[in-house]
Amino acid sequence: MEAAQHEFRLRMVDLEQQYLRLKSDIDAALAAAVADSRYINGPEVGLFAQELGVALGGIQVLPCGNGTDALQLALMALELQPGDEVITTAFSFAATAEVIALLGLKPVFADIDAQTFNIDPASVAALIGPRTRVLLPVHLFGQAADMEALMALAAAHKLWVVEDVAQALGATCRFNGRDQALGTIGHIGCTSFFPSKNLGGFGDGGACFTRQAHLAQRIRSLATHGSEQQYLHTRIGINSRLDTLQAAILRAKLPHLNDFIARRRAVAAVYQQELGHCPLLTLPFEQSGALHTYNQYTLRVAKGQRAALQERLQAAGVPSRIYYPLALHQQPAFAALAGPVALPEAEAASREVLSLPMHTEMLSGEAAYIARNVRRCAEECALNPSL
Ligand SMILES: *Cc1c(COP(=O)(O)O)cnc(C)c1O
């Protein structure tokens, strides 16, 4: 058995090392923005939006305060009626369902695909009804939901599609015969620049993407107290801005986004290689024709051994996390809205998933050490199952 004491500092996420590696660029960007002192809507905000829009293949980017606001602004921009239904995945971070409910809309939870953890188009199809207005897929853990199928359903039923790309910025999938950036396929894309996301700031940040000029104009207005010119408020909006300082940092980091993704994929490749044919474990599934960006590397642990495995890993100094321990329809906040639905795949995922450390600064030796310990612990759990 390997000693618990080792030279590595294993962490789920390592923002400190990434900062140190990019320090000169980031410090210069921050110093310039501070010297300029236009802290609200400074020039960096517009420049970052422009540059990200180009990086995503040419789309309007509307920055805002965080990813949750981006989702809220997107739904507000669609001018829905109270009680209108938004079909979304039952297996995601709470923000996705929260904004739907906050706006007086009804979240309708669809089940997921067992392999990708993403919303299952067959489940969505069965839930579309007369009040359905929006499909809200989440590209979970860094990999595309089935956009071909979802966009076809939306077209057939005249529905809006809002993509939650908070965990998958920079990921692509094959759509209409070419690789397209996630978040740019539906009517509106929503992302987050939370520090641990694929492109993270040093605090909160988010953005909406759209190709439709009227939606872009509405989102911009809604994020600015519903005004289009100063002190004329044409709709009831909110205050949601990306700070100039965050934009300056994100601008400095944006040229590195593809490298960040390559580094995440390199960690995943080590895990994938070292953990093949390991008892109890099902490794992440990579769809062909889509780039998985591994915002999370999420395994499934069979036979009720997740807690036992996590405990053994902890003893070996290997951190792990459960994203997410409850499906959304099982959360106390949403259970009443969801009603007594059974979504077996989402529920099974919530019992079985385990995410391993994943970040851009992990050394291949660290990834190998983690994987070896995961294998050893899984083998021990398989031989000595705890009940
Ligand atoms: C992080 C996240 C959000 C919310 O982003 P914030 O910037 O934290 O508000 C929304 N949806 C998903 C799937 C996320 O992972």
Ligand as a Chemical Component Dictionary entry (heavy atoms), coordinates in Angstrom:
data_LIG
# 
_chem_comp.id                   LIG 
_chem_comp.type                 NON-POLYMER 
_chem_comp.pdbx_formal_charge   0 
_chem_comp.three_letter_code    LIG 
# 
loop_
_chem_comp_atom.comp_id 
_chem_comp_atom.atom_id 
_chem_comp_atom.alt_atom_id 
_chem_comp_atom.type_symbol 
_chem_comp_atom.charge 
_chem_comp_atom.model_Cartn_x 
_chem_comp_atom.model_Cartn_y 
_chem_comp_atom.model_Cartn_z 
_chem_comp_atom.pdbx_ordinal 
LIG C1 C1 C 0 -21.881 26.840 -12.261 1  
LIG C2 C2 C 0 -23.171 26.525 -12.904 2  
LIG C3 C3 C 0 -24.207 27.459 -13.009 3  
LIG C4 C4 C 0 -24.223 28.764 -12.275 4  
LIG O1 O1 O 0 -23.145 29.585 -12.476 5  
LIG P1 P1 P 0 -22.794 30.730 -11.382 6  
LIG O2 O2 O 0 -21.823 31.577 -12.121 7  
LIG O3 O3 O 0 -22.218 30.033 -10.205 8  
LIG O4 O4 O 0 -24.051 31.437 -11.082 9  
LIG C5 C5 C 0 -25.334 27.112 -13.718 10 
LIG N1 N1 N 0 -25.468 25.917 -14.286 11 
LIG C6 C6 C 0 -24.508 24.971 -14.183 12 
LIG C7 C7 C 0 -24.708 23.652 -14.849 13 
LIG C8 C8 C 0 -23.345 25.248 -13.481 14 
LIG O5 O5 O 0 -22.411 24.297 -13.376 15 
# 
loop_
_chem_comp_bond.comp_id 
_chem_comp_bond.atom_id_1 
_chem_comp_bond.atom_id_2 
_chem_comp_bond.value_order 
_chem_comp_bond.pdbx_ordinal 
LIG C1 C2 SING 1  
LIG C2 C3 SING 2  
LIG C2 C8 DOUB 3  
LIG C3 C4 SING 4  
LIG C3 C5 DOUB 5  
LIG C4 O1 SING 6  
LIG O1 P1 SING 7  
LIG P1 O2 DOUB 8  
LIG P1 O3 SING 9  
LIG P1 O4 SING 10 
LIG C5 N1 SING 11 
LIG N1 C6 DOUB 12 
LIG C6 C7 SING 13 
LIG C6 C8 SING 14 
LIG C8 O5 SING 15 
# 
